[in-house]
């Protein structure tokens, strides 16, 4: 039986996710409904993607008995309330990153999820790409020896994008871009918590971070460093340095379709979209969607690839980085 999806919000990322879903077999995944803050927007989205039902409120989607999983594509500050809406309605949830604005909100979501039958997965799509799966395999078998250093960068000029610069919209480069660098480091170091974090940043007049540089020290003198920026176009690459070699992601480190191991490159192409995309490589969201389906079929509340503990660790590290650079959201004061 196909997993029946509900799409929460009719924005650009929801468009791309819906396109990605339709690259999967129809007997496994079907988009059954979409909800937006206005019925007009929902109907327009539904028409574009041939979705049978459109709702003008998220509450209506939560009440739909024929929805198995809800994809949440709302902006960051609304992740908490929207996740709680659907998990309390006993819906399975795939929520865009970050799961919430801080670790306190993440814990609140996890407490409710653990009391229900729901599966909850943070949509860090990078983890599920075939290239990422293969990297983890190579690291586990010691292909490059003991990892000593990880470096990653992710930056784009986003000063024209309101949600990236306005504090009340959850703006800032760390939660939007840096989370990809951070999750990559956490993945390589197998979820270990760093012994020390040092962060420096440049903030905008609005009070959110524009450019952040973070150094993390792990046990056994292993290091990591990442840079994220919403004001600069960075190389957007990543590197893993081990005692026996190097793994390089040359570009698009947050959605990799190739990487180089000790000079040898391997490609992992994505399927072509049936409609134009807003973001690069977005059909790669198909892999996180399939992971949710497998979790639901197996009755699992979380994915072993991106667990609840992973989501909480990311939030805790982000909290500490923001504390050091002086970025405080209203949610931190509640």
RODO-2510 file (C-alpha; in nm, 4 decimals, decimal comma):
residues 334
     n   res          X          Y          Z
     1     x     0,0000     0,0000     0,0000
     2     x     0,1290     0,3438    -0,0906
     3     x     0,2355     0,5897     0,1783
     4     x    -0,0099     0,8796     0,1573
     5     x     0,1576     1,2167     0,2017
     6     x     0,0188     1,5478     0,3156
     7     x     0,2174     1,8609     0,2309
     8     x     0,2122     2,1335     0,4951
     9     x     0,2744     2,4746     0,3304
    10     x     0,2788     2,5626    -0,0370
    11     x     0,6176     2,7321    -0,0545
    12     x     0,9221     2,6719    -0,2699
    13     x     1,0717     2,3892    -0,0638
    14     x     0,7366     2,2089    -0,0540
    15     x     0,7212     2,2362    -0,4330
    16     x     1,0613     2,0719    -0,4654
    17     x     0,9756     1,8001    -0,2142
    18     x     0,6576     1,7154    -0,4037
    19     x     0,8551     1,6933    -0,7282
    20     x     1,1019     1,4619    -0,5520
    21     x     0,8194     1,2410    -0,4227
    22     x     0,6905     1,1920    -0,7747
    23     x     1,0281     1,0540    -0,8806
    24     x     0,9508     0,7531    -0,6594
    25     x     0,7207     0,4646    -0,7591
    26     x     0,3520     0,5638    -0,7426
    27     x     0,2685     0,2318    -0,5767
    28     x     0,4917     0,3384    -0,2830
    29     x     0,4308     0,7141    -0,2506
    30     x     0,1255     0,9265    -0,3244
    31     x     0,0624     1,2934    -0,2466
    32     x    -0,2926     1,2988    -0,1149
    33     x    -0,3385     1,6550     0,0144
    34     x    -0,1775     1,9953     0,0584
    35     x    -0,2504     2,2623     0,3185
    36     x    -0,1537     2,6297     0,3154
    37     x    -0,2462     2,9370     0,5159
    38     x    -0,4845     3,0351     0,2378
    39     x    -0,7126     2,8028     0,0438
    40     x    -0,6268     2,9867    -0,2785
    41     x    -0,2567     2,9051    -0,2434
    42     x    -0,3333     2,5449    -0,1548
    43     x    -0,5597     2,5033    -0,4574
    44     x    -0,2987     2,6537    -0,6890
    45     x    -0,0342     2,4162    -0,5517
    46     x    -0,2722     2,1208    -0,5803
    47     x    -0,3513     2,2015    -0,9414
    48     x     0,0169     2,2336    -1,0332
    49     x     0,1007     1,8949    -0,8791
    50     x    -0,2271     1,7080    -0,9464
    51     x    -0,3023     1,6670    -0,5754
    52     x    -0,6636     1,5615    -0,5043
    53     x    -0,7324     1,7636    -0,1866
    54     x    -0,6432     2,1207    -0,0840
    55     x    -0,6956     2,2773     0,2591
    56     x    -0,6849     2,6385     0,3720
    57     x    -0,5545     2,5523     0,7187
    58     x    -0,3057     2,3112     0,8705
    59     x    -0,5696     2,1935     1,1196
    60     x    -0,7810     2,0537     0,8355
    61     x    -0,4831     1,8515     0,7128
    62     x    -0,4275     1,7211     1,0671
    63     x    -0,7886     1,5974     1,0742
    64     x    -0,7665     1,4165     0,7389
    65     x    -0,7878     1,0434     0,8202
    66     x    -0,6336     0,9423     0,4880
    67     x    -0,2885     1,0920     0,5506
    68     x    -0,0022     0,8719     0,6680
    69     x     0,2853     1,1223     0,6755
    70     x     0,2987     1,5022     0,6786
    71     x     0,5897     1,6904     0,5265
    72     x     0,6385     2,0200     0,7125
    73     x     0,7865     2,2959     0,4992
    74     x     0,6915     2,6029     0,7046
    75     x     0,9540     2,8578     0,8148
    76     x     1,1692     2,7834     1,1215
    77     x     0,9766     2,9613     1,4014
    78     x     0,6628     2,7592     1,3251
    79     x     0,8258     2,4158     1,3347
    80     x     0,7431     2,3622     1,7026
    81     x     0,3716     2,4418     1,6824
    82     x     0,3268     2,2611     1,3515
    83     x     0,5106     1,9479     1,4637
    84     x     0,3006     1,9391     1,7798
    85     x    -0,0193     1,9862     1,5782
    86     x     0,0486     1,6797     1,3646
    87     x     0,2118     1,4546     1,6235
    88     x    -0,0785     1,5187     1,8616
    89     x    -0,3047     1,4169     1,5728
    90     x    -0,1009     1,0937     1,5561
    91     x     0,0414     1,1753     1,2150
    92     x     0,3898     1,0676     1,1141
    93     x     0,6058     1,3722     1,0427
    94     x     0,9003     1,4656     0,8243
    95     x     1,0014     1,8163     0,9329
    96     x     1,2358     2,0441     0,7436
    97     x     1,5504     2,1524     0,9235
    98     x     1,6037     2,2825     1,1801
    99     x     1,3618     2,0702     1,3810
   100     x     1,3034     2,3726     1,6059
   101     x     1,4594     2,7035     1,7053
   102     x     1,6557     2,5635     2,0008
   103     x     1,7160     2,2461     2,2003
   104     x     1,4360     2,3238     2,4481
   105     x     1,1824     2,3230     2,1645
   106     x     1,3353     2,0058     2,0176
   107     x     1,2966     1,8314     2,3534
   108     x     0,9329     1,9428     2,3689
   109     x     0,8652     1,7906     2,0273
   110     x     1,0411     1,4660     2,1187
   111     x     0,8481     1,4307     2,4450
   112     x     0,5160     1,4532     2,2601
   113     x     0,6353     1,2221     1,9817
   114     x     0,7428     0,9561     2,2306
   115     x     0,3948     0,9626     2,3864
   116     x     0,2249     0,8928     2,0532
   117     x     0,2543     0,6291     1,7833
   118     x     0,4117     0,8788     1,5446
   119     x     0,7331     0,8508     1,3487
   120     x     0,9299     1,1765     1,3537
   121     x     1,2233     1,2464     1,1243
   122     x     1,4272     1,5640     1,0882
   123     x     1,4655     1,6331     0,7167
   124     x     1,8424     1,6609     0,6971
   125     x     1,8245     1,5249     0,3434
   126     x     2,2042     1,5130     0,3061
   127     x     2,2263     1,2075     0,5330
   128     x     2,0206     0,9929     0,2977
   129     x     2,1928     1,0641    -0,0335
   130     x     2,3599     0,7558    -0,1862
   131     x     2,6906     0,9458    -0,1754
   132     x     2,6506     0,9956     0,2008
   133     x     2,5588     0,6297     0,2528
   134     x     2,8727     0,5253     0,0672
   135     x     3,0900     0,7708     0,2600
   136     x     2,9704     0,6232     0,5881
   137     x     3,0502     0,2754     0,4604
   138     x     3,4020     0,3765     0,3591
   139     x     3,4650     0,5479     0,6918
   140     x     3,3374     0,2447     0,8843
   141     x     3,5725     0,0100     0,7009
   142     x     3,8696     0,2441     0,7527
   143     x     3,9230     0,3396     0,3896
   144     x     4,1073     0,6600     0,4877
   145     x     4,2285     0,5395     0,8263
   146     x     4,1524     0,7311     1,1443
   147     x     3,9852     1,0618     1,0686
   148     x     4,1830     1,3539     1,2122
   149     x     4,0242     1,6590     1,0494
   150     x     3,6914     1,7516     0,8916
   151     x     3,6287     2,0813     0,7143
   152     x     3,3142     2,2075     0,5420
   153     x     3,1812     2,5346     0,4003
   154     x     2,8378     2,6500     0,2927
   155     x     2,7567     3,0048     0,1909
   156     x     2,5346     3,1996    -0,0465
   157     x     2,4396     3,5646    -0,0850
   158     x     2,0930     3,5651     0,0722
   159     x     2,0591     3,9249     0,1910
   160     x     1,7621     3,9685    -0,0448
   161     x     1,5716     3,6781     0,1184
   162     x     1,3546     3,8018     0,4051
   163     x     1,3482     3,4794     0,6045
   164     x     1,7301     3,4710     0,5994
   165     x     1,7838     3,8135     0,7532
   166     x     1,4831     3,8802     0,9782
   167     x     1,5094     3,7543     1,3341
   168     x     1,1350     3,7062     1,3764
   169     x     1,1400     3,4737     1,0726
   170     x     1,4195     3,2628     1,2192
   171     x     1,6900     3,4215     1,0052
   172     x     2,0632     3,3605     1,0318
   173     x     2,3159     3,1529     0,8441
   174     x     2,3701     2,8907     1,1174
   175     x     2,0159     2,7509     1,1296
   176     x     1,9714     2,7778     0,7540
   177     x     2,3111     2,6773     0,6125
   178     x     2,5524     2,5948     0,8923
   179     x     2,3344     2,3071     1,0088
   180     x     2,4446     2,1162     0,6975
   181     x     2,8119     2,1630     0,7818
   182     x     2,7472     2,0684     1,1434
   183     x     2,5476     1,7569     1,0603
   184     x     2,8242     1,6495     0,8208
   185     x     3,0826     1,6766     1,0990
   186     x     2,8549     1,4902     1,3406
   187     x     2,8043     1,2167     1,0820
   188     x     3,1769     1,1730     1,0176
   189     x     3,2580     1,1647     1,3892
   190     x     2,9766     0,9162     1,4474
   191     x     2,7560     1,1370     1,6685
   192     x     3,0305     1,2068     1,9212
   193     x     2,9898     1,5260     2,1221
   194     x     3,2891     1,7603     2,0847
   195     x     3,5032     1,8376     2,3881
   196     x     3,5334     2,2039     2,2965
   197     x     3,3618     2,4523     2,0630
   198     x     3,4970     2,7929     1,9650
   199     x     3,2780     3,0153     1,7479
   200     x     3,3155     3,3629     1,6039
   201     x     3,0653     3,5444     1,3880
   202     x     2,9598     3,8611     1,2125
   203     x     2,6026     3,9652     1,2841
   204     x     2,3646     4,1848     1,0881
   205     x     2,1820     4,4876     1,2255
   206     x     1,8767     4,2659     1,2618
   207     x     2,0647     4,0620     1,5233
   208     x     2,1067     3,7410     1,3265
   209     x     2,4346     3,5862     1,2157
   210     x     2,5616     3,6531     0,8651
   211     x     2,8983     3,4733     0,8665
   212     x     3,0107     3,2212     1,1266
   213     x     3,3371     3,0287     1,1688
   214     x     3,3378     2,7391     1,4157
   215     x     3,6175     2,5143     1,5381
   216     x     3,5360     2,1921     1,7214
   217     x     3,7822     1,9708     1,9080
   218     x     3,7048     1,6056     1,9659
   219     x     3,8697     1,3370     2,1753
   220     x     4,2081     1,1995     2,0631
   221     x     4,3058     1,5394     1,9190
   222     x     4,0625     1,5190     1,6291
   223     x     3,9453     1,8498     1,4857
   224     x     3,6713     1,9984     1,2709
   225     x     3,6058     2,3447     1,1324
   226     x     3,3205     2,4910     0,9328
   227     x     3,2207     2,8239     0,7852
   228     x     2,8697     2,9307     0,6929
   229     x     2,7525     3,2589     0,5458
   230     x     2,4362     3,4205     0,4138
   231     x     2,6401     3,7131     0,2849
   232     x     2,9138     3,5366     0,0881
   233     x     2,9257     3,2746    -0,1848
   234     x     3,1664     3,0136    -0,0481
   235     x     3,3263     2,7130    -0,2228
   236     x     3,0594     2,4910    -0,0622
   237     x     3,2906     2,1927    -0,0440
   238     x     3,3961     1,9516     0,2288
   239     x     3,6955     1,7383     0,3122
   240     x     3,7626     1,4440     0,5429
   241     x     4,1313     1,3907     0,6249
   242     x     4,2381     1,0549     0,7648
   243     x     4,5686     0,8910     0,8447
   244     x     4,5492     0,6870     0,5214
   245     x     4,3848     0,9275     0,2772
   246     x     4,1343     1,1992     0,1973
   247     x     3,7692     1,2145     0,0951
   248     x     3,6660     1,5302    -0,0909
   249     x     3,3232     1,6634    -0,1821
   250     x     3,4161     1,9221    -0,4414
   251     x     3,0922     2,1227    -0,4429
   252     x     2,7322     2,1141    -0,3207
   253     x     2,8437     1,9451     0,0005
   254     x     2,4891     1,9609     0,1391
   255     x     2,3458     1,7574    -0,1523
   256     x     2,6399     1,5554    -0,2900
   257     x     2,6187     1,3666    -0,6168
   258     x     2,9885     1,2744    -0,6273
   259     x     3,2974     1,2554    -0,4111
   260     x     3,6662     1,1784    -0,4520
   261     x     3,8524     0,9189    -0,2447
   262     x     4,2297     0,9353    -0,2717
   263     x     4,2031     1,0841    -0,6200
   264     x     3,9285     0,8530    -0,7524
   265     x     3,5896     1,0138    -0,8213
   266     x     3,2561     0,8307    -0,8072
   267     x     2,9289     0,9777    -0,9394
   268     x     2,5819     0,9315    -0,7900
   269     x     2,3397     1,0956    -1,0372
   270     x     1,9869     1,1988    -0,9401
   271     x     1,6644     1,1454    -1,1377
   272     x     1,5427     1,4330    -1,3519
   273     x     1,2524     1,6421    -1,2123
   274     x     0,9182     1,6569    -1,3934
   275     x     0,8872     2,0288    -1,3095
   276     x     1,1543     2,2993    -1,2684
   277     x     1,3086     2,3088    -0,9204
   278     x     1,3758     2,6032    -0,6910
   279     x     1,6897     2,4528    -0,5371
   280     x     1,9735     2,2454    -0,6762
   281     x     1,9524     1,8639    -0,6627
   282     x     1,6130     1,8730    -0,4914
   283     x     1,5049     1,5389    -0,6340
   284     x     1,7511     1,4044    -0,3758
   285     x     1,4789     1,4576    -0,1149
   286     x     1,3352     1,1313    -0,2450
   287     x     1,5805     0,9399    -0,0259
   288     x     1,4612     1,0890     0,3043
   289     x     1,1017     1,0289     0,1919
   290     x     1,1734     0,6612     0,1328
   291     x     1,3447     0,6408     0,4728
   292     x     1,0255     0,7711     0,6364
   293     x     0,8191     0,5127     0,4502
   294     x     1,0465     0,2323     0,5711
   295     x     1,0299     0,3581     0,9309
   296     x     0,6499     0,3719     0,9186
   297     x     0,6244     0,0245     0,7656
   298     x     0,8519    -0,1142     1,0394
   299     x     0,6728     0,0709     1,3185
   300     x     0,9805     0,2735     1,4114
   301     x     0,9505     0,6137     1,5808
   302     x     1,2856     0,7299     1,4457
   303     x     1,5474     0,6569     1,1829
   304     x     1,8827     0,5058     1,2740
   305     x     2,0378     0,7346     1,0114
   306     x     1,8950     1,0573     1,1578
   307     x     1,7787     0,9699     1,5068
   308     x     1,6067     1,1800     1,7705
   309     x     1,9414     1,1936     1,9531
   310     x     2,0994     1,3321     1,6351
   311     x     1,8353     1,6044     1,6166
   312     x     1,8899     1,6998     1,9802
   313     x     2,2694     1,7010     1,9460
   314     x     2,2488     1,9375     1,6479
   315     x     2,0206     2,1722     1,8398
   316     x     2,2463     2,1709     2,1468
   317     x     2,5548     2,2497     1,9388
   318     x     2,3682     2,5280     1,7581
   319     x     2,2586     2,6716     2,0924
   320     x     2,6192     2,6884     2,2119
   321     x     2,7423     2,8439     1,8880
   322     x     2,4695     3,1088     1,8997
   323     x     2,5508     3,1785     2,2656
   324     x     2,9130     3,2468     2,1760
   325     x     2,8346     3,4796     1,8844
   326     x     2,5476     3,6545     2,0608
   327     x     2,2415     3,5534     1,8583
   328     x     1,9292     3,5327     2,0732
   329     x     1,5802     3,4559     1,9405
   330     x     1,2561     3,5304     2,1215
   331     x     1,2116     3,1533     2,1621
   332     x     1,5259     3,1443     2,3791
   333     x     1,3607     3,3754     2,6342
   334     x     1,0416     3,1774     2,6822
***
